[in-house]
C-alpha cells in the first residue's frame, strides 16, 4: 500500500475537490488502479490518497503506468497543496 498525505490551501478547496474527483475517476476507470482518497476526520483540508497494489511488481509499476492525462491531473493537484508539502508512506502486507 502506498499513501500520500497532505493538507491543501483553504482557498484551493473547491478546485481541489473537482480535480481529485477527476483523478479518482481516471485512475480507477482508465488506469484500473485500486485507489481511494480520504479526508481526515476533524481535520478539514487534510487528505490521504491510497493506492493498493496486489504485488511488489504492480506497486513498482504504479508511476510508470500513469498516462499523460493522469500526470497532468496530478501536477494540477500539487498546486493546491499547502507549504507543508506531501508525505509519502509505503507499507507491505506481511501476513
mmCIF file as gemmi writes it, N, C-alpha and C atoms, coordinates in Angstrom:
data_model
loop_
_atom_site.group_PDB
_atom_site.id
_atom_site.type_symbol
_atom_site.label_atom_id
_atom_site.label_alt_id
_atom_site.label_comp_id
_atom_site.label_asym_id
_atom_site.label_entity_id
_atom_site.label_seq_id
_atom_site.pdbx_PDB_ins_code
_atom_site.Cartn_x
_atom_site.Cartn_y
_atom_site.Cartn_z
_atom_site.occupancy
_atom_site.B_iso_or_equiv
_atom_site.pdbx_formal_charge
_atom_site.auth_seq_id
_atom_site.auth_asym_id
_atom_site.pdbx_PDB_model_num
ATOM 1 N N . UNK Axp A 1 ? 0.848 -1.16 0 1 0 ? 1 A 1
ATOM 2 C CA . UNK Axp A 1 ? 0 0 0 1 0 ? 1 A 1
ATOM 3 C C . UNK Axp A 1 ? 0.898 1.228 0 1 0 ? 1 A 1
ATOM 4 N N . UNK Axp A 2 ? 0.549 2.166 -0.835 1 0 ? 2 A 1
ATOM 5 C CA . UNK Axp A 2 ? 1.293 3.412 -0.947 1 0 ? 2 A 1
ATOM 6 C C . UNK Axp A 2 ? 0.328 4.545 -0.639 1 0 ? 2 A 1
ATOM 7 N N . UNK Axp A 3 ? 0.728 5.45 0.253 1 0 ? 3 A 1
ATOM 8 C CA . UNK Axp A 3 ? -0.145 6.573 0.576 1 0 ? 3 A 1
ATOM 9 C C . UNK Axp A 3 ? 0.604 7.89 0.462 1 0 ? 3 A 1
ATOM 10 N N . UNK Axp A 4 ? -0.161 8.913 0.129 1 0 ? 4 A 1
ATOM 11 C CA . UNK Axp A 4 ? 0.349 10.275 0.035 1 0 ? 4 A 1
ATOM 12 C C . UNK Axp A 4 ? -0.569 11.126 0.898 1 0 ? 4 A 1
ATOM 13 N N . UNK Axp A 5 ? 0 11.802 1.894 1 0 ? 5 A 1
ATOM 14 C CA . UNK Axp A 5 ? -0.789 12.639 2.794 1 0 ? 5 A 1
ATOM 15 C C . UNK Axp A 5 ? -0.344 14.083 2.672 1 0 ? 5 A 1
ATOM 16 N N . UNK Axp A 6 ? -1.306 14.986 2.784 1 0 ? 6 A 1
ATOM 17 C CA . UNK Axp A 6 ? -1.002 16.412 2.654 1 0 ? 6 A 1
ATOM 18 C C . UNK Axp A 6 ? -2.204 17.235 3.097 1 0 ? 6 A 1
ATOM 19 N N . UNK Axp A 7 ? -1.945 18.51 3.322 1 0 ? 7 A 1
ATOM 20 C CA . UNK Axp A 7 ? -3.007 19.483 3.559 1 0 ? 7 A 1
ATOM 21 C C . UNK Axp A 7 ? -3.064 20.388 2.334 1 0 ? 7 A 1
ATOM 22 N N . UNK Axp A 8 ? -4.253 20.861 2.039 1 0 ? 8 A 1
ATOM 23 C CA . UNK Axp A 8 ? -4.395 21.774 0.912 1 0 ? 8 A 1
ATOM 24 C C . UNK Axp A 8 ? -4.627 23.191 1.435 1 0 ? 8 A 1
ATOM 25 N N . UNK Axp A 9 ? -4.341 24.162 0.576 1 0 ? 9 A 1
ATOM 26 C CA . UNK Axp A 9 ? -4.61 25.562 0.899 1 0 ? 9 A 1
ATOM 27 C C . UNK Axp A 9 ? -6.13 25.727 0.982 1 0 ? 9 A 1
ATOM 28 N N . UNK Axp A 10 ? -6.619 26.364 2.05 1 0 ? 10 A 1
ATOM 29 C CA . UNK Axp A 10 ? -8.08 26.517 2.194 1 0 ? 10 A 1
ATOM 30 C C . UNK Axp A 10 ? -8.737 27.165 0.975 1 0 ? 10 A 1
ATOM 31 N N . UNK Axp A 11 ? -8.063 28.134 0.386 1 0 ? 11 A 1
ATOM 32 C CA . UNK Axp A 11 ? -8.637 28.829 -0.77 1 0 ? 11 A 1
ATOM 33 C C . UNK Axp A 11 ? -8.664 27.953 -2.029 1 0 ? 11 A 1
ATOM 34 N N . UNK Axp A 12 ? -7.981 26.824 -1.997 1 0 ? 12 A 1
ATOM 35 C CA . UNK Axp A 12 ? -7.941 25.907 -3.146 1 0 ? 12 A 1
ATOM 36 C C . UNK Axp A 12 ? -8.909 24.739 -3.012 1 0 ? 12 A 1
ATOM 37 N N . UNK Axp A 13 ? -9.68 24.703 -1.925 1 0 ? 13 A 1
ATOM 38 C CA . UNK Axp A 13 ? -10.52 23.535 -1.644 1 0 ? 13 A 1
ATOM 39 C C . UNK Axp A 13 ? -11.483 23.193 -2.787 1 0 ? 13 A 1
ATOM 40 N N . UNK Axp A 14 ? -12.225 24.174 -3.275 1 0 ? 14 A 1
ATOM 41 C CA . UNK Axp A 14 ? -13.204 23.89 -4.329 1 0 ? 14 A 1
ATOM 42 C C . UNK Axp A 14 ? -12.519 23.322 -5.573 1 0 ? 14 A 1
ATOM 43 N N . UNK Axp A 15 ? -11.427 23.937 -5.979 1 0 ? 15 A 1
ATOM 44 C CA . UNK Axp A 15 ? -10.68 23.469 -7.151 1 0 ? 15 A 1
ATOM 45 C C . UNK Axp A 15 ? -10.131 22.061 -6.896 1 0 ? 15 A 1
ATOM 46 N N . UNK Axp A 16 ? -9.578 21.859 -5.698 1 0 ? 16 A 1
ATOM 47 C CA . UNK Axp A 16 ? -9.018 20.558 -5.336 1 0 ? 16 A 1
ATOM 48 C C . UNK Axp A 16 ? -10.082 19.459 -5.431 1 0 ? 16 A 1
ATOM 49 N N . UNK Axp A 17 ? -11.265 19.708 -4.877 1 0 ? 17 A 1
ATOM 50 C CA . UNK Axp A 17 ? -12.31 18.678 -4.87 1 0 ? 17 A 1
ATOM 51 C C . UNK Axp A 17 ? -12.733 18.291 -6.286 1 0 ? 17 A 1
ATOM 52 N N . UNK Axp A 18 ? -12.777 19.259 -7.186 1 0 ? 18 A 1
ATOM 53 C CA . UNK Axp A 18 ? -13.091 18.96 -8.586 1 0 ? 18 A 1
ATOM 54 C C . UNK Axp A 18 ? -11.973 18.118 -9.199 1 0 ? 18 A 1
ATOM 55 N N . UNK Axp A 19 ? -10.725 18.541 -8.968 1 0 ? 19 A 1
ATOM 56 C CA . UNK Axp A 19 ? -9.576 17.827 -9.536 1 0 ? 19 A 1
ATOM 57 C C . UNK Axp A 19 ? -9.445 16.413 -8.986 1 0 ? 19 A 1
ATOM 58 N N . UNK Axp A 20 ? -9.576 16.253 -7.675 1 0 ? 20 A 1
ATOM 59 C CA . UNK Axp A 20 ? -9.354 14.934 -7.076 1 0 ? 20 A 1
ATOM 60 C C . UNK Axp A 20 ? -10.445 13.956 -7.512 1 0 ? 20 A 1
ATOM 61 N N . UNK Axp A 21 ? -11.657 14.466 -7.734 1 0 ? 21 A 1
ATOM 62 C CA . UNK Axp A 21 ? -12.721 13.6 -8.259 1 0 ? 21 A 1
ATOM 63 C C . UNK Axp A 21 ? -12.344 13.112 -9.655 1 0 ? 21 A 1
ATOM 64 N N . UNK Axp A 22 ? -11.819 14.014 -10.467 1 0 ? 22 A 1
ATOM 65 C CA . UNK Axp A 22 ? -11.403 13.644 -11.82 1 0 ? 22 A 1
ATOM 66 C C . UNK Axp A 22 ? -10.228 12.661 -11.781 1 0 ? 22 A 1
ATOM 67 N N . UNK Axp A 23 ? -9.285 12.895 -10.859 1 0 ? 23 A 1
ATOM 68 C CA . UNK Axp A 23 ? -8.149 11.979 -10.7 1 0 ? 23 A 1
ATOM 69 C C . UNK Axp A 23 ? -8.655 10.589 -10.342 1 0 ? 23 A 1
ATOM 70 N N . UNK Axp A 24 ? -9.544 10.516 -9.356 1 0 ? 24 A 1
ATOM 71 C CA . UNK Axp A 24 ? -10.043 9.21 -8.918 1 0 ? 24 A 1
ATOM 72 C C . UNK Axp A 24 ? -10.766 8.488 -10.051 1 0 ? 24 A 1
ATOM 73 N N . UNK Axp A 25 ? -11.632 9.205 -10.756 1 0 ? 25 A 1
ATOM 74 C CA . UNK Axp A 25 ? -12.351 8.579 -11.867 1 0 ? 25 A 1
ATOM 75 C C . UNK Axp A 25 ? -11.376 8.06 -12.924 1 0 ? 25 A 1
ATOM 76 N N . UNK Axp A 26 ? -10.368 8.853 -13.234 1 0 ? 26 A 1
ATOM 77 C CA . UNK Axp A 26 ? -9.409 8.459 -14.263 1 0 ? 26 A 1
ATOM 78 C C . UNK Axp A 26 ? -8.565 7.261 -13.815 1 0 ? 26 A 1
ATOM 79 N N . UNK Axp A 27 ? -8.032 7.338 -12.598 1 0 ? 27 A 1
ATOM 80 C CA . UNK Axp A 27 ? -7.154 6.262 -12.13 1 0 ? 27 A 1
ATOM 81 C C . UNK Axp A 27 ? -7.89 4.941 -11.942 1 0 ? 27 A 1
ATOM 82 N N . UNK Axp A 28 ? -9.152 5.001 -11.53 1 0 ? 28 A 1
ATOM 83 C CA . UNK Axp A 28 ? -9.877 3.751 -11.283 1 0 ? 28 A 1
ATOM 84 C C . UNK Axp A 28 ? -10.515 3.182 -12.541 1 0 ? 28 A 1
ATOM 85 N N . UNK Axp A 29 ? -10.888 4.023 -13.499 1 0 ? 29 A 1
ATOM 86 C CA . UNK Axp A 29 ? -11.521 3.501 -14.713 1 0 ? 29 A 1
ATOM 87 C C . UNK Axp A 29 ? -10.51 3.258 -15.825 1 0 ? 29 A 1
ATOM 88 N N . UNK Axp A 30 ? -9.716 4.253 -16.142 1 0 ? 30 A 1
ATOM 89 C CA . UNK Axp A 30 ? -8.742 4.112 -17.23 1 0 ? 30 A 1
ATOM 90 C C . UNK Axp A 30 ? -7.524 3.318 -16.761 1 0 ? 30 A 1
ATOM 91 N N . UNK Axp A 31 ? -6.994 3.702 -15.596 1 0 ? 31 A 1
ATOM 92 C CA . UNK Axp A 31 ? -5.785 3.058 -15.095 1 0 ? 31 A 1
ATOM 93 C C . UNK Axp A 31 ? -6.021 1.751 -14.372 1 0 ? 31 A 1
ATOM 94 N N . UNK Axp A 32 ? -7.283 1.473 -14.016 1 0 ? 32 A 1
ATOM 95 C CA . UNK Axp A 32 ? -7.65 0.24 -13.302 1 0 ? 32 A 1
ATOM 96 C C . UNK Axp A 32 ? -6.904 0.086 -11.971 1 0 ? 32 A 1
ATOM 97 N N . UNK Axp A 33 ? -6.598 1.219 -11.328 1 0 ? 33 A 1
ATOM 98 C CA . UNK Axp A 33 ? -5.897 1.183 -10.043 1 0 ? 33 A 1
ATOM 99 C C . UNK Axp A 33 ? -6.897 1.04 -8.899 1 0 ? 33 A 1
ATOM 100 N N . UNK Axp A 34 ? -6.475 0.392 -7.828 1 0 ? 34 A 1
ATOM 101 C CA . UNK Axp A 34 ? -7.227 0.346 -6.578 1 0 ? 34 A 1
ATOM 102 C C . UNK Axp A 34 ? -6.798 1.594 -5.815 1 0 ? 34 A 1
ATOM 103 N N . UNK Axp A 35 ? -7.608 2.643 -5.885 1 0 ? 35 A 1
ATOM 104 C CA . UNK Axp A 35 ? -7.217 3.976 -5.432 1 0 ? 35 A 1
ATOM 105 C C . UNK Axp A 35 ? -8.378 4.612 -4.683 1 0 ? 35 A 1
ATOM 106 N N . UNK Axp A 36 ? -8.075 5.228 -3.544 1 0 ? 36 A 1
ATOM 107 C CA . UNK Axp A 36 ? -9.084 5.926 -2.747 1 0 ? 36 A 1
ATOM 108 C C . UNK Axp A 36 ? -8.498 7.218 -2.211 1 0 ? 36 A 1
ATOM 109 N N . UNK Axp A 37 ? -9.392 8.139 -1.866 1 0 ? 37 A 1
ATOM 110 C CA . UNK Axp A 37 ? -8.982 9.418 -1.281 1 0 ? 37 A 1
ATOM 111 C C . UNK Axp A 37 ? -9.807 9.624 -0.021 1 0 ? 37 A 1
ATOM 112 N N . UNK Axp A 38 ? -9.141 10.044 1.054 1 0 ? 38 A 1
ATOM 113 C CA . UNK Axp A 38 ? -9.8 10.246 2.337 1 0 ? 38 A 1
ATOM 114 C C . UNK Axp A 38 ? -9.468 11.631 2.874 1 0 ? 38 A 1
ATOM 115 N N . UNK Axp A 39 ? -10.459 12.233 3.554 1 0 ? 39 A 1
ATOM 116 C CA . UNK Axp A 39 ? -10.194 13.467 4.295 1 0 ? 39 A 1
ATOM 117 C C . UNK Axp A 39 ? -10.19 13.1 5.77 1 0 ? 39 A 1
ATOM 118 N N . UNK Axp A 40 ? -9.199 13.606 6.496 1 0 ? 40 A 1
ATOM 119 C CA . UNK Axp A 40 ? -9.056 13.273 7.907 1 0 ? 40 A 1
ATOM 120 C C . UNK Axp A 40 ? -10.243 13.806 8.708 1 0 ? 40 A 1
ATOM 121 N N . UNK Axp A 41 ? -10.83 12.95 9.496 1 0 ? 41 A 1
ATOM 122 C CA . UNK Axp A 41 ? -11.951 13.339 10.341 1 0 ? 41 A 1
ATOM 123 C C . UNK Axp A 41 ? -11.475 14.387 11.345 1 0 ? 41 A 1
ATOM 124 N N . UNK Axp A 42 ? -12.178 15.497 11.395 1 0 ? 42 A 1
ATOM 125 C CA . UNK Axp A 42 ? -11.833 16.556 12.335 1 0 ? 42 A 1
ATOM 126 C C . UNK Axp A 42 ? -10.677 17.439 11.891 1 0 ? 42 A 1
ATOM 127 N N . UNK Axp A 43 ? -10.147 17.199 10.699 1 0 ? 43 A 1
ATOM 128 C CA . UNK Axp A 43 ? -9.022 17.998 10.185 1 0 ? 43 A 1
ATOM 129 C C . UNK Axp A 43 ? -9.334 18.41 8.746 1 0 ? 43 A 1
ATOM 130 N N . UNK Axp A 44 ? -10.19 19.395 8.618 1 0 ? 44 A 1
ATOM 131 C CA . UNK Axp A 44 ? -10.596 19.863 7.292 1 0 ? 44 A 1
ATOM 132 C C . UNK Axp A 44 ? -9.368 20.207 6.46 1 0 ? 44 A 1
ATOM 133 N N . UNK Axp A 45 ? -9.427 19.834 5.204 1 0 ? 45 A 1
ATOM 134 C CA . UNK Axp A 45 ? -8.371 20.115 4.219 1 0 ? 45 A 1
ATOM 135 C C . UNK Axp A 45 ? -7.129 19.239 4.364 1 0 ? 45 A 1
ATOM 136 N N . UNK Axp A 46 ? -7.186 18.177 5.166 1 0 ? 46 A 1
ATOM 137 C CA . UNK Axp A 46 ? -6.086 17.216 5.287 1 0 ? 46 A 1
ATOM 138 C C . UNK Axp A 46 ? -6.521 15.91 4.61 1 0 ? 46 A 1
ATOM 139 N N . UNK Axp A 47 ? -5.802 15.538 3.56 1 0 ? 47 A 1
ATOM 140 C CA . UNK Axp A 47 ? -6.202 14.41 2.727 1 0 ? 47 A 1
ATOM 141 C C . UNK Axp A 47 ? -5.117 13.341 2.655 1 0 ? 47 A 1
ATOM 142 N N . UNK Axp A 48 ? -5.562 12.116 2.397 1 0 ? 48 A 1
ATOM 143 C CA . UNK Axp A 48 ? -4.657 11 2.137 1 0 ? 48 A 1
ATOM 144 C C . UNK Axp A 48 ? -5.168 10.251 0.918 1 0 ? 48 A 1
ATOM 145 N N . UNK Axp A 49 ? -4.274 10.052 -0.037 1 0 ? 49 A 1
ATOM 146 C CA . UNK Axp A 49 ? -4.56 9.232 -1.209 1 0 ? 49 A 1
ATOM 147 C C . UNK Axp A 49 ? -3.922 7.87 -0.957 1 0 ? 49 A 1
ATOM 148 N N . UNK Axp A 50 ? -4.639 6.798 -1.284 1 0 ? 50 A 1
ATOM 149 C CA . UNK Axp A 50 ? -4.147 5.448 -1.028 1 0 ? 50 A 1
ATOM 150 C C . UNK Axp A 50 ? -4.22 4.615 -2.308 1 0 ? 50 A 1
ATOM 151 N N . UNK Axp A 51 ? -3.084 4.012 -2.661 1 0 ? 51 A 1
ATOM 152 C CA . UNK Axp A 51 ? -3.003 3.055 -3.764 1 0 ? 51 A 1
ATOM 153 C C . UNK Axp A 51 ? -2.741 1.689 -3.151 1 0 ? 51 A 1
ATOM 154 N N . UNK Axp A 52 ? -3.495 0.686 -3.572 1 0 ? 52 A 1
ATOM 155 C CA . UNK Axp A 52 ? -3.244 -0.677 -3.112 1 0 ? 52 A 1
ATOM 156 C C . UNK Axp A 52 ? -2.862 -1.508 -4.328 1 0 ? 52 A 1
ATOM 157 N N . UNK Axp A 53 ? -1.705 -2.13 -4.249 1 0 ? 53 A 1
ATOM 158 C CA . UNK Axp A 53 ? -1.207 -2.972 -5.342 1 0 ? 53 A 1
ATOM 159 C C . UNK Axp A 53 ? -1.223 -4.424 -4.882 1 0 ? 53 A 1
ATOM 160 N N . UNK Axp A 54 ? -1.499 -5.328 -5.796 1 0 ? 54 A 1
ATOM 161 C CA . UNK Axp A 54 ? -1.601 -6.753 -5.467 1 0 ? 54 A 1
ATOM 162 C C . UNK Axp A 54 ? -0.261 -7.468 -5.398 1 0 ? 54 A 1
ATOM 163 N N . UNK Axp A 55 ? 0.797 -6.801 -5.845 1 0 ? 55 A 1
ATOM 164 C CA . UNK Axp A 55 ? 2.122 -7.417 -5.819 1 0 ? 55 A 1
ATOM 165 C C . UNK Axp A 55 ? 3.176 -6.32 -5.783 1 0 ? 55 A 1
ATOM 166 N N . UNK Axp A 56 ? 4.387 -6.702 -5.46 1 0 ? 56 A 1
ATOM 167 C CA . UNK Axp A 56 ? 5.503 -5.751 -5.462 1 0 ? 56 A 1
ATOM 168 C C . UNK Axp A 56 ? 5.722 -5.227 -6.877 1 0 ? 56 A 1
ATOM 169 N N . UNK Axp A 57 ? 5.577 -6.1 -7.854 1 0 ? 57 A 1
ATOM 170 C CA . UNK Axp A 57 ? 5.759 -5.697 -9.253 1 0 ? 57 A 1
ATOM 171 C C . UNK Axp A 57 ? 4.712 -4.661 -9.664 1 0 ? 57 A 1
ATOM 172 N N . UNK Axp A 58 ? 3.471 -4.876 -9.253 1 0 ? 58 A 1
ATOM 173 C CA . UNK Axp A 58 ? 2.404 -3.919 -9.575 1 0 ? 58 A 1
ATOM 174 C C . UNK Axp A 58 ? 2.668 -2.585 -8.892 1 0 ? 58 A 1
ATOM 175 N N . UNK Axp A 59 ? 3.148 -2.638 -7.658 1 0 ? 59 A 1
ATOM 176 C CA . UNK Axp A 59 ? 3.497 -1.408 -6.948 1 0 ? 59 A 1
ATOM 177 C C . UNK Axp A 59 ? 4.617 -0.674 -7.672 1 0 ? 59 A 1
ATOM 178 N N . UNK Axp A 60 ? 5.661 -1.399 -8.042 1 0 ? 60 A 1
ATOM 179 C CA . UNK Axp A 60 ? 6.797 -0.779 -8.73 1 0 ? 60 A 1
ATOM 180 C C . UNK Axp A 60 ? 6.381 -0.133 -10.049 1 0 ? 60 A 1
ATOM 181 N N . UNK Axp A 61 ? 5.339 -0.651 -10.665 1 0 ? 61 A 1
ATOM 182 C CA . UNK Axp A 61 ? 4.885 -0.14 -11.962 1 0 ? 61 A 1
ATOM 183 C C . UNK Axp A 61 ? 3.878 1.002 -11.849 1 0 ? 61 A 1
ATOM 184 N N . UNK Axp A 62 ? 3.437 1.332 -10.632 1 0 ? 62 A 1
ATOM 185 C CA . UNK Axp A 62 ? 2.409 2.362 -10.466 1 0 ? 62 A 1
ATOM 186 C C . UNK Axp A 62 ? 2.745 3.645 -11.213 1 0 ? 62 A 1
ATOM 187 N N . UNK Axp A 63 ? 3.873 4.217 -10.9 1 0 ? 63 A 1
ATOM 188 C CA . UNK Axp A 63 ? 4.247 5.5 -11.503 1 0 ? 63 A 1
ATOM 189 C C . UNK Axp A 63 ? 4.517 5.362 -12.999 1 0 ? 63 A 1
ATOM 190 N N . UNK Axp A 64 ? 5.132 4.269 -13.398 1 0 ? 64 A 1
ATOM 191 C CA . UNK Axp A 64 ? 5.443 4.057 -14.813 1 0 ? 64 A 1
ATOM 192 C C . UNK Axp A 64 ? 4.189 3.912 -15.666 1 0 ? 64 A 1
ATOM 193 N N . UNK Axp A 65 ? 3.099 3.462 -15.067 1 0 ? 65 A 1
ATOM 194 C CA . UNK Axp A 65 ? 1.877 3.197 -15.823 1 0 ? 65 A 1
ATOM 195 C C . UNK Axp A 65 ? 0.896 4.364 -15.848 1 0 ? 65 A 1
ATOM 196 N N . UNK Axp A 66 ? 1.306 5.531 -15.344 1 0 ? 66 A 1
ATOM 197 C CA . UNK Axp A 66 ? 0.426 6.693 -15.405 1 0 ? 66 A 1
ATOM 198 C C . UNK Axp A 66 ? 0.478 7.288 -16.804 1 0 ? 66 A 1
ATOM 199 N N . UNK Axp A 67 ? -0.685 7.472 -17.402 1 0 ? 67 A 1
ATOM 200 C CA . UNK Axp A 67 ? -0.714 8.073 -18.731 1 0 ? 67 A 1
ATOM 201 C C . UNK Axp A 67 ? -0.568 9.598 -18.628 1 0 ? 67 A 1
ATOM 202 N N . UNK Axp A 68 ? -0.523 10.246 -19.771 1 0 ? 68 A 1
ATOM 203 C CA . UNK Axp A 68 ? -0.291 11.693 -19.81 1 0 ? 68 A 1
ATOM 204 C C . UNK Axp A 68 ? -1.384 12.469 -19.073 1 0 ? 68 A 1
ATOM 205 N N . UNK Axp A 69 ? -2.632 12.067 -19.233 1 0 ? 69 A 1
ATOM 206 C CA . UNK Axp A 69 ? -3.732 12.761 -18.555 1 0 ? 69 A 1
ATOM 207 C C . UNK Axp A 69 ? -3.593 12.633 -17.045 1 0 ? 69 A 1
ATOM 208 N N . UNK Axp A 70 ? -3.27 11.449 -16.549 1 0 ? 70 A 1
ATOM 209 C CA . UNK Axp A 70 ? -3.092 11.253 -15.111 1 0 ? 70 A 1
ATOM 210 C C . UNK Axp A 70 ? -1.961 12.13 -14.596 1 0 ? 70 A 1
ATOM 211 N N . UNK Axp A 71 ? -0.872 12.195 -15.32 1 0 ? 71 A 1
ATOM 212 C CA . UNK Axp A 71 ? 0.256 13.03 -14.91 1 0 ? 71 A 1
ATOM 213 C C . UNK Axp A 71 ? -0.131 14.502 -14.87 1 0 ? 71 A 1
ATOM 214 N N . UNK Axp A 72 ? -0.911 14.959 -15.852 1 0 ? 72 A 1
ATOM 215 C CA . UNK Axp A 72 ? -1.359 16.352 -15.874 1 0 ? 72 A 1
ATOM 216 C C . UNK Axp A 72 ? -2.281 16.653 -14.695 1 0 ? 72 A 1
ATOM 217 N N . UNK Axp A 73 ? -3.204 15.744 -14.406 1 0 ? 73 A 1
ATOM 218 C CA . UNK Axp A 73 ? -4.119 15.942 -13.285 1 0 ? 73 A 1
ATOM 219 C C . UNK Axp A 73 ? -3.365 15.991 -11.964 1 0 ? 73 A 1
ATOM 220 N N . UNK Axp A 74 ? -2.428 15.09 -11.784 1 0 ? 74 A 1
ATOM 221 C CA . UNK Axp A 74 ? -1.647 15.05 -10.548 1 0 ? 74 A 1
ATOM 222 C C . UNK Axp A 74 ? -0.816 16.317 -10.406 1 0 ? 74 A 1
ATOM 223 N N . UNK Axp A 75 ? -0.257 16.791 -11.483 1 0 ? 75 A 1
ATOM 224 C CA . UNK Axp A 75 ? 0.506 18.035 -11.459 1 0 ? 75 A 1
ATOM 225 C C . UNK Axp A 75 ? -0.388 19.208 -11.047 1 0 ? 75 A 1
ATOM 226 N N . UNK Axp A 76 ? -1.608 19.242 -11.553 1 0 ? 76 A 1
ATOM 227 C CA . UNK Axp A 76 ? -2.552 20.299 -11.177 1 0 ? 76 A 1
ATOM 228 C C . UNK Axp A 76 ? -2.903 20.217 -9.697 1 0 ? 76 A 1
ATOM 229 N N . UNK Axp A 77 ? -3.049 19.006 -9.179 1 0 ? 77 A 1
ATOM 230 C CA . UNK Axp A 77 ? -3.348 18.821 -7.753 1 0 ? 77 A 1
ATOM 231 C C . UNK Axp A 77 ? -2.25 19.396 -6.871 1 0 ? 77 A 1
ATOM 232 N N . UNK Axp A 78 ? -1.024 19.213 -7.291 1 0 ? 78 A 1
ATOM 233 C CA . UNK Axp A 78 ? 0.111 19.657 -6.482 1 0 ? 78 A 1
ATOM 234 C C . UNK Axp A 78 ? 0.071 21.154 -6.215 1 0 ? 78 A 1
ATOM 235 N N . UNK Axp A 79 ? -0.548 21.93 -7.102 1 0 ? 79 A 1
ATOM 236 C CA . UNK Axp A 79 ? -0.637 23.374 -6.888 1 0 ? 79 A 1
ATOM 237 C C . UNK Axp A 79 ? -1.607 23.726 -5.764 1 0 ? 79 A 1
ATOM 238 N N . UNK Axp A 80 ? -2.437 22.787 -5.345 1 0 ? 80 A 1
ATOM 239 C CA . UNK Axp A 80 ? -3.388 23.012 -4.258 1 0 ? 80 A 1
ATOM 240 C C . UNK Axp A 80 ? -2.788 22.704 -2.886 1 0 ? 80 A 1
ATOM 241 N N . UNK Axp A 81 ? -1.676 22.005 -2.855 1 0 ? 81 A 1
ATOM 242 C CA . UNK Axp A 81 ? -1.07 21.557 -1.595 1 0 ? 81 A 1
ATOM 243 C C . UNK Axp A 81 ? -0.432 22.739 -0.874 1 0 ? 81 A 1
ATOM 244 N N . UNK Axp A 82 ? -0.602 22.781 0.446 1 0 ? 82 A 1
ATOM 245 C CA . UNK Axp A 82 ? -0.028 23.887 1.217 1 0 ? 82 A 1
ATOM 246 C C . UNK Axp A 82 ? 1.485 23.747 1.355 1 0 ? 82 A 1
ATOM 247 N N . UNK Axp A 83 ? 2.087 24.694 2.056 1 0 ? 83 A 1
ATOM 248 C CA . UNK Axp A 83 ? 3.551 24.747 2.165 1 0 ? 83 A 1
ATOM 249 C C . UNK Axp A 83 ? 4.156 23.561 2.922 1 0 ? 83 A 1
ATOM 250 N N . UNK Axp A 84 ? 3.329 22.778 3.599 1 0 ? 84 A 1
ATOM 251 C CA . UNK Axp A 84 ? 3.829 21.599 4.309 1 0 ? 84 A 1
ATOM 252 C C . UNK Axp A 84 ? 4.243 20.466 3.381 1 0 ? 84 A 1
ATOM 253 N N . UNK Axp A 85 ? 3.803 20.543 2.137 1 0 ? 85 A 1
ATOM 254 C CA . UNK Axp A 85 ? 4.179 19.538 1.149 1 0 ? 85 A 1
ATOM 255 C C . UNK Axp A 85 ? 3.478 18.205 1.343 1 0 ? 85 A 1
ATOM 256 N N . UNK Axp A 86 ? 3.958 17.226 0.613 1 0 ? 86 A 1
ATOM 257 C CA . UNK Axp A 86 ? 3.38 15.881 0.635 1 0 ? 86 A 1
ATOM 258 C C . UNK Axp A 86 ? 4.276 14.926 1.41 1 0 ? 86 A 1
ATOM 259 N N . UNK Axp A 87 ? 3.64 13.996 2.118 1 0 ? 87 A 1
ATOM 260 C CA . UNK Axp A 87 ? 4.365 12.953 2.839 1 0 ? 87 A 1
ATOM 261 C C . UNK Axp A 87 ? 3.968 11.609 2.234 1 0 ? 87 A 1
ATOM 262 N N . UNK Axp A 88 ? 4.971 10.794 1.954 1 0 ? 88 A 1
ATOM 263 C CA . UNK Axp A 88 ? 4.764 9.512 1.287 1 0 ? 88 A 1
ATOM 264 C C . UNK Axp A 88 ? 5.036 8.375 2.261 1 0 ? 88 A 1
ATOM 265 N N . UNK Axp A 89 ? 4.248 7.312 2.14 1 0 ? 89 A 1
ATOM 266 C CA . UNK Axp A 89 ? 4.442 6.155 3.002 1 0 ? 89 A 1
ATOM 267 C C . UNK Axp A 89 ? 4.125 4.889 2.204 1 0 ? 89 A 1
ATOM 268 N N . UNK Axp A 90 ? 4.984 3.895 2.349 1 0 ? 90 A 1
ATOM 269 C CA . UNK Axp A 90 ? 4.767 2.604 1.706 1 0 ? 90 A 1
ATOM 270 C C . UNK Axp A 90 ? 4.8 1.53 2.78 1 0 ? 90 A 1
ATOM 271 N N . UNK Axp A 91 ? 3.786 0.675 2.787 1 0 ? 91 A 1
ATOM 272 C CA . UNK Axp A 91 ? 3.759 -0.459 3.71 1 0 ? 91 A 1
ATOM 273 C C . UNK Axp A 91 ? 3.51 -1.72 2.896 1 0 ? 91 A 1
ATOM 274 N N . UNK Axp A 92 ? 4.048 -2.825 3.382 1 0 ? 92 A 1
ATOM 275 C CA . UNK Axp A 92 ? 3.916 -4.113 2.706 1 0 ? 92 A 1
ATOM 276 C C . UNK Axp A 92 ? 3.222 -5.077 3.654 1 0 ? 92 A 1
ATOM 277 N N . UNK Axp A 93 ? 2.21 -5.766 3.164 1 0 ? 93 A 1
ATOM 278 C CA . UNK Axp A 93 ? 1.494 -6.742 3.976 1 0 ? 93 A 1
ATOM 279 C C . UNK Axp A 93 ? 2.421 -7.906 4.29 1 0 ? 93 A 1
ATOM 280 N N . UNK Axp A 94 ? 2.464 -8.293 5.562 1 0 ? 94 A 1
ATOM 281 C CA . UNK Axp A 94 ? 3.388 -9.351 5.962 1 0 ? 94 A 1
ATOM 282 C C . UNK Axp A 94 ? 2.688 -10.654 6.331 1 0 ? 94 A 1
ATOM 283 N N . UNK Axp A 95 ? 1.415 -10.604 6.578 1 0 ? 95 A 1
ATOM 284 C CA . UNK Axp A 95 ? 0.691 -11.811 6.99 1 0 ? 95 A 1
ATOM 285 C C . UNK Axp A 95 ? -0.466 -12.054 6.053 1 0 ? 95 A 1
